[in-house]
Amino acid sequence: MEDAVSCYIGRVVDRPWVWGETDCTSWLAGWVAERTGVDVGASLRSRGRSRRSAARIVSDAGGLASLCDGLMREAGCRQTRWPQDGDVGVVRIQIGRRLRSMAALRADEKWVIRVQDGILAVPVSALVAWRMPWAEREE
């Protein structure tokens, strides 16, 4: 599994930041679609084309964790307390002067998040995480 995660991150990291395509949440929708066949980002792509519209989508959903929970359930993923490589989560990290919730991909015992100039791998605990359904079959 680690190879699949590393390959995906490698393909995405050099793509330019585009709201609704490769932003901090959309890049994970691509991962989920690739691994489950469910395009959880389809309903958001046309609406999240700017920082302001993305913030409105998150706010309307009741926060990032709530938004992601609905999307991950749509893909057949369930919450887990013990995330593994390839799982998706929401973490809180300091970016600049602000503490932010960010969607993240678990890789090598860290959470990888997409930022405007690349990626960050941070050793934090997730607020919430979802197990990919295929991961359960591989255990």
C-alpha angles and dihedrals in degrees: 000000000000090000093053091050093047092047092051093049090048092053094049103039096076096046114105118254109263121173110241093017114048103004124125094284104025094061088062092050085061091053092049092048092049093050102036105023091237115118099212091172096059095092092049103042099083093042100047102062097129140031090256096050092045090052090050092052091052093045093048089052092054096256138324096287091053093047092049092046091059093046095046092048088051087058092049095256123140131202119268134190092204108055120196133196109295095029121122125230147161118245134180117228138163112255112178107317096334134083106225138187110229134183110240144185119225113236131159094348092306135092115246116209131185116236128178094265099040135295138318126207110208130185098222135125118257121244086216134352137192128214115228108236093232090056090064091056092052095053 
